[in-house]
Amino acid sequence: NKPARRWVWAPFSSSARTDGAQFSHWVRAGVEYPDYPYARFDVHLDPVSYTDEEYEKFMNTEEGPASGLQPNKKGGSSGSGSGGTGAGAVLKDIESKTRPPSKTWSKTETDRLMELARIHELRWAVIHDRWVCTFGLDHRTVEELMHRYYSVGARLTRLRVQQAAAAEAQAAQAALRGIQQQQQQAAQMQQSVVGPDGKAVQYPLPPTTSSDGRTTEELIADRTVAAAIAQADPRFQPTIVSGGTGTSNKNTFDLDAERERRRQLDLLWFRPKEEEHEEEELRAELRLVEAQIRKLKKSGGHILAAQAQSGGAVAAGGSRATTPVPPGGDGTIDRAVIDEAFTSTAPVPKSGTPYLQSGRLGNPESGGSAGLNKTLLKRMEVVLKELSVPDSPLPTKRVCDMYDSVRKDAITLITLQKVCLKR
């Protein structure tokens, strides 16, 4: 047996902490960590920064209606009882206490929101709690804070993309201009310098690549793409995600959808106990009905119920066949009647006589106690073709048994359909 490895109580420090605090933990003897292993998970959000000029030019715009909960136009007044105590009345009372609508954001509010988002790492419940402590309970909702943050981030990202594309286009144009100047200078030198034989001296042409290794064709393509992005509408930019701030150049936060989701959540949360009890009773009733239906289908009682409701309508059909599954004397389904109709035409095994299972594949005779006729048998064949059942399957005992079972079920289905049409 190997001896147990030793553990020691060793001090450690984490690079995620800026105060240089020392702690201790149990580690295996002889194992040293250059840094605390979990310090790599200490990832912080980058601040969303902008200048005063950028704010006044790109972000000092109206954000639309800022009211919190919107009333339900179709069913906002519904509730249980006549005293107005339902979920709609509760929601209406909540909406009446919301702050008056304010459409614009000030720079002070935006700066405070960006600071809270950076400190609390986009934990919006905590951000809204700190916001309430500063501006009051009815100042802004969580959805408005989220919409403002992501819309500002989207605008700044689009602006940064345009600026970067414009800078890239200028750099590519400058590199192209430098390559062209070098080629012109080389051509002039070749024309001005003449050798002893009276011919122009051939100097090697300068390289057709820039300092970063891009060819002339690549520079032209980069300049064209960058210029197109810089000059085009920012709404048509490709999606670019800024992982450091949690935003992108596409404002994917739907304020109206979030308000509607919150409104539906409040309707469900503030509904009275009477509505909850009523829903529970309805669910319990539904489970009982489903259990009874399953029990009837299992025992064949649904066929009896269809016969009892149809009354004598089926029997009065003249030459039309009655149900092929007549009830027995004790009120149950007598499958023996259908079995008798199918076995009447099947060959009977006898001692010393060859017996072929294929003799069971024929249709039963019409008439008899089962009430089968030629029309019903033809409709049975149509149903079998719709189910892709072959006319002459491999006549083994198991296949013949399954074939008879499918034909009996098809006759039962056709009869039930006829009973439903006569009701």
C-alpha positions in Angstrom: 0.0 0.0 0.0 1.2 3.5 -0.9 1.5 5.9 2.0 -1.0 8.8 2.1 0.1 12.0 0.5 0.7 14.8 3.0 -1.3 18.0 3.2 -0.1 21.2 4.6 -1.7 24.4 5.8 -0.1 27.0 3.5 -0.6 30.7 3.0 -1.7 32.1 -0.4 -2.6 35.4 -2.0 -4.8 36.2 -5.0 -4.0 38.5 -7.9 -7.7 39.3 -8.0 -7.4 41.3 -4.8 -5.7 44.7 -4.8 -5.2 44.9 -1.0 -2.6 42.1 -1.0 -4.4 40.2 1.7 -3.0 36.8 2.8 -5.1 33.8 3.5 -4.4 30.1 4.2 -5.7 26.8 2.9 -4.9 23.1 2.7 -2.8 22.0 -0.2 -0.7 18.9 -1.0 2.8 19.0 0.2 5.3 20.0 -2.4 2.7 21.7 -4.7 3.2 25.4 -5.3 0.8 27.7 -7.1 2.2 30.9 -8.7 -1.2 32.4 -8.3 -4.5 31.4 -6.7 -6.2 29.0 -9.3 -9.5 30.7 -9.2 -8.1 34.2 -9.8 -8.6 33.6 -13.5 -12.4 33.9 -13.0 -12.1 37.4 -11.7 -13.3 39.1 -14.9 -14.6 42.6 -14.7 -16.8 44.6 -17.0 -15.2 47.3 -19.1 -16.7 50.8 -18.6 -18.9 52.3 -21.3 -17.1 55.6 -21.8 -17.9 58.6 -24.0 -16.9 62.2 -24.2 -19.2 65.2 -23.7 -19.2 65.9 -27.4 -20.2 62.3 -28.2 -23.0 62.4 -25.7 -24.5 65.7 -27.0 -24.2 64.6 -30.6 -25.2 60.9 -30.5 -27.0 60.1 -27.2 -28.9 63.1 -26.1 -32.1 61.9 -27.7 -35.5 60.9 -26.5 -36.0 57.2 -25.5 -39.8 57.0 -26.0 -42.5 56.5 -23.4 -40.9 55.8 -20.0 -44.0 54.7 -18.1 -43.5 51.4 -16.4 -46.6 49.1 -16.7 -48.9 49.5 -19.6 -52.7 48.7 -19.1 -54.2 45.8 -20.9 -56.6 47.1 -23.5 -58.4 43.8 -24.0 -58.9 42.4 -20.5 -57.3 44.8 -17.9 -60.5 45.1 -15.9 -61.2 41.4 -15.6 -61.2 39.8 -12.2 -63.1 37.7 -9.8 -66.1 39.0 -8.0 -67.9 42.3 -8.4 -65.9 44.2 -5.9 -62.9 44.9 -8.2 -60.5 42.6 -6.3 -59.2 40.7 -9.3 -55.8 40.8 -10.9 -56.8 43.6 -13.3 -57.9 45.8 -10.4 -54.6 45.2 -8.6 -52.6 45.9 -11.7 -54.6 49.1 -12.3 -53.9 50.2 -8.8 -50.1 49.5 -9.4 -50.2 51.6 -12.6 -51.9 54.5 -10.9 -49.0 54.8 -8.5 -46.3 54.9 -11.1 -44.3 58.1 -11.7 -45.3 60.6 -14.4 -43.8 59.9 -17.8 -40.3 61.3 -18.4 -39.0 60.9 -22.0 -35.5 62.2 -21.7 -32.4 61.0 -19.9 -30.0 63.6 -18.5 -26.2 63.1 -18.6 -26.1 62.8 -14.9 -28.5 59.9 -14.9 -26.7 58.2 -17.8 -23.3 58.6 -16.1 -24.7 57.1 -12.9 -26.3 54.2 -14.8 -23.0 53.4 -16.5 -21.1 53.5 -13.2 -23.6 51.2 -11.5 -23.6 48.8 -14.4 -19.8 48.6 -14.2 -19.6 48.2 -10.4 -22.4 45.6 -10.2 -21.5 43.7 -13.4 -24.9 44.0 -15.1 -26.8 42.6 -12.1 -30.0 44.5 -12.9 -31.9 43.8 -9.7 -29.0 45.2 -7.6 -28.5 48.1 -10.1 -32.2 49.0 -9.7 -32.0 48.8 -6.0 -29.0 51.2 -5.9 -30.8 53.5 -8.4 -33.8 53.7 -6.2 -31.6 54.7 -3.3 -30.4 57.7 -5.3 -33.4 58.8 -7.4 -36.4 57.4 -5.6 -38.7 54.5 -6.0 -40.9 55.7 -8.9 -38.1 57.2 -11.0 -37.2 54.5 -13.5 -38.1 50.8 -13.9 -35.6 48.0 -14.5 -36.6 47.7 -18.1 -35.9 51.4 -18.7 -32.4 51.1 -17.1 -31.6 48.0 -19.3 -32.9 49.7 -22.4 -30.9 52.9 -21.8 -27.7 50.9 -21.1 -27.9 48.7 -24.2 -29.1 51.5 -26.5 -26.1 53.7 -25.4 -23.7 50.8 -25.9 -25.1 50.0 -29.3 -24.7 53.7 -30.4 -21.2 53.9 -29.1 -20.2 50.6 -30.7 -21.6 51.7 -34.1 -19.7 55.0 -33.7 -16.4 53.1 -32.8 -16.9 50.8 -35.8 -17.3 53.8 -38.1 -14.3 55.5 -36.7 -12.2 52.4 -37.0 -13.4 51.7 -40.6 -12.5 55.3 -41.6 -9.1 55.0 -40.0 -8.5 51.7 -41.8 -9.6 53.2 -45.1 -7.1 56.1 -44.7 -4.3 53.8 -43.7 -4.9 51.6 -46.7 -5.0 54.7 -49.0 -1.8 56.0 -47.5 -0.1 52.6 -48.1 -1.3 52.5 -51.7 0.0 56.0 -52.2 3.4 55.1 -50.8 3.7 52.1 -53.1 2.7 54.2 -56.2 5.3 56.9 -55.3 8.1 54.3 -55.0 7.2 52.8 -58.4 7.1 56.3 -60.0 10.5 57.1 -58.5 12.0 53.9 -59.8 10.6 54.5 -63.3 12.1 58.0 -63.4 15.5 56.8 -62.3 15.5 54.2 -65.1 14.7 56.8 -67.7 17.3 59.4 -66.4 20.3 57.1 -65.9 22.1 55.9 -69.1 24.9 53.3 -69.2 28.1 53.4 -71.3 26.4 51.7 -74.2 23.8 54.4 -74.4 21.0 52.3 -73.0 19.0 53.0 -69.8 20.1 51.2 -66.7 17.6 48.7 -65.5 17.1 49.0 -61.7 15.1 46.4 -59.8 11.5 47.5 -59.3 10.4 48.2 -55.7 8.2 45.7 -53.9 4.4 45.9 -54.5 3.6 45.2 -50.8 3.1 47.5 -47.9 5.1 47.4 -44.7 2.7 45.0 -43.0 2.9 42.5 -45.9 -0.4 43.3 -47.8 -0.3 43.3 -51.6 -1.7 46.1 -53.7 -4.9 44.1 -54.5 -5.4 43.4 -50.7 -5.0 47.1 -49.9 -7.5 48.1 -52.5 -10.0 45.5 -51.2 -9.5 46.6 -47.6 -9.8 50.3 -48.5 -13.1 49.6 -50.4 -14.7 47.6 -47.6 -13.6 50.0 -44.8 -14.8 53.0 -46.8 -18.1 51.3 -47.4 -18.6 50.6 -43.7 -17.5 54.1 -42.7 -19.9 55.8 -45.1 -22.9 53.5 -44.9 -25.9 53.7 -42.6 -24.8 52.3 -39.1 -28.0 50.1 -39.1 -26.6 48.0 -41.9 -23.3 47.2 -40.1 -22.5 43.5 -39.5 -23.1 42.4 -35.9 -20.1 43.1 -33.8 -20.2 42.2 -30.1 -18.2 44.1 -27.5 -17.5 41.4 -24.9 -15.9 43.8 -22.4 -19.1 45.8 -22.0 -21.8 43.2 -22.8 -23.2 45.2 -25.7 -23.1 45.1 -29.5 -23.8 47.5 -32.4 -27.3 46.0 -32.7 -29.7 47.1 -30.0 -31.4 43.7 -29.4 -33.2 44.8 -26.2 -37.0 45.1 -26.9 -38.4 47.5 -24.4 -42.1 47.0 -25.5 -41.7 43.2 -25.2 -40.1 43.5 -21.8 -42.9 45.7 -20.6 -45.5 43.3 -21.8 -43.7 40.4 -20.2 -43.6 42.2 -16.9 -47.3 43.1 -17.2 -48.2 39.5 -17.7 -46.0 38.5 -14.8 -47.8 41.0 -12.6 -51.1 39.7 -13.7 -50.1 36.2 -12.7 -48.4 37.3 -9.4 -51.1 39.6 -8.1 -54.2 37.5 -8.9 -56.4 36.7 -5.9 -56.5 33.4 -4.1 -60.0 32.7 -5.5 -58.7 32.5 -9.0 -55.9 30.2 -8.0 -58.3 27.8 -6.2 -60.7 27.9 -9.2 -57.8 27.0 -11.6 -56.8 24.1 -9.3 -60.3 22.7 -9.2 -60.5 22.9 -13.0 -57.2 21.1 -13.3 -58.4 18.4 -10.9 -61.6 18.0 -12.9 -59.7 17.7 -16.1 -57.5 15.0 -14.7 -60.6 13.0 -13.6 -62.2 13.3 -17.1 -59.0 12.2 -18.8 -58.8 9.2 -16.4 -62.4 8.2 -17.2 -61.7 8.5 -20.9 -58.6 6.3 -20.7 -60.6 3.7 -18.7 -63.5 3.7 -21.2 -61.1 3.2 -24.1 -59.3 0.4 -22.4 -62.5 -1.5 -21.7 -64.2 -0.7 -25.0 -66.9 1.3 -23.3 -66.6 4.2 -25.8 -68.1 1.9 -28.5 -71.1 1.1 -26.2 -71.6 4.8 -25.5 -71.6 5.5 -29.2 -74.2 2.8 -29.8 -76.4 4.0 -26.9 -76.4 7.6 -28.2 -77.1 6.6 -31.8 -80.2 4.7 -30.6 -82.0 2.9 -33.4 -80.6 5.1 -36.2 -78.1 2.5 -37.2 -80.6 -0.3 -37.2 -83.0 1.7 -39.4 -80.5 2.0 -42.1 -82.1 -0.7 -44.2 -79.4 -2.7 -46.1 -76.6 -0.8 -44.5 -74.6 -2.9 -42.1 -75.1 -2.5 -38.3 -72.1 -2.1 -36.0 -69.7 -5.0 -36.4 -69.1 -5.0 -32.6 -72.4 -5.7 -31.0 -72.7 -5.7 -27.2 -72.8 -8.9 -25.3 -75.5 -9.8 -22.8 -73.6 -8.5 -19.8 -73.0 -5.0 -21.4 -69.5 -5.6 -22.6 -68.0 -5.8 -26.1 -68.4 -9.3 -27.5 -65.4 -9.7 -29.8 -66.4 -13.3 -30.4 -68.9 -12.2 -33.0 -66.3 -10.6 -35.1 -63.9 -13.5 -34.5 -66.6 -15.9 -35.7 -67.1 -13.9 -38.9 -63.4 -14.2 -39.7 -63.0 -17.8 -38.7 -66.0 -18.9 -40.7 -64.1 -18.7 -44.0 -60.7 -19.8 -42.6 -59.6 -23.4 -43.2 -60.0 -25.8 -40.3 -56.9 -27.9 -39.4 -57.6 -31.6 -39.7 -55.4 -34.5 -38.8 -53.6 -35.9 -41.8 -54.7 -33.0 -44.1 -52.3 -30.3 -45.3 -53.1 -26.9 -43.8 -52.0 -23.6 -45.3 -52.0 -20.4 -43.3 -52.5 -18.4 -46.5 -56.2 -19.6 -46.4 -56.7 -17.1 -43.6 -55.9 -14.1 -45.8 -59.3 -14.1 -47.5 -62.1 -11.7 -46.5 -64.9 -13.0 -44.2 -68.3 -13.8 -45.6 -70.9 -11.1 -45.7 -74.0 -11.3 -43.5 -74.3 -13.3 -40.3 -74.6 -12.1 -36.8 -71.8 -9.5 -37.3 -73.8 -7.7 -40.0 -70.9 -7.5 -42.5 -71.7 -6.6 -46.2 -69.7 -6.1 -49.3 -69.6 -2.3 -49.1 -68.1 -2.5 -45.6 -65.5 -5.0 -46.7 -64.6 -2.8 -49.7 -64.2 0.2 -47.3 -62.0 -2.0 -45.1 -59.7 -2.8 -48.1 -59.4 1.0 -48.8 -58.4 1.6 -45.2 -55.8 -1.1 -45.4 -54.3 0.4 -48.6 -54.2 3.8 -46.9 -52.2 2.2 -44.1 -49.8 0.6 -46.7 -50.8 -2.9 -45.6 -50.0 -5.4 -48.3 -52.8 -7.4 -49.9 -50.9 -10.7 -49.5 -48.5 -10.6 -46.6 -46.1 -13.5 -45.8 -48.6 -16.1 -44.4 -46.9 -17.1 -41.2 -49.1 -17.7 -38.1 -47.9 -14.5 -36.4 -48.5 -12.4 -39.5 -51.9 -13.9 -40.1 -52.9 -13.1 -36.5 -51.8 -9.5 -36.9 -53.4 -9.2 -40.3 -56.8 -10.4 -38.8 -56.4 -7.9 -35.9 -55.8 -5.0 -38.2 -58.8 -5.9 -40.4 -61.0 -6.2 -37.3 -59.8 -2.8 -36.1 -60.5 -1.3 -39.5 -64.1 -2.6 -39.5 -64.6 -1.2 -36.0 -63.2 2.2 -37.1 -65.5 2.4 -40.1 -68.5 1.5 -38.1 -67.8 4.2 -35.5 -67.3 6.8 -38.2 -70.7 5.9 -39.6 -72.3 6.1 -36.1 -70.8 9.6 -35.6 -72.1 10.8 -39.0 -75.7 9.6 -38.2 -75.8 11.4 -34.8 
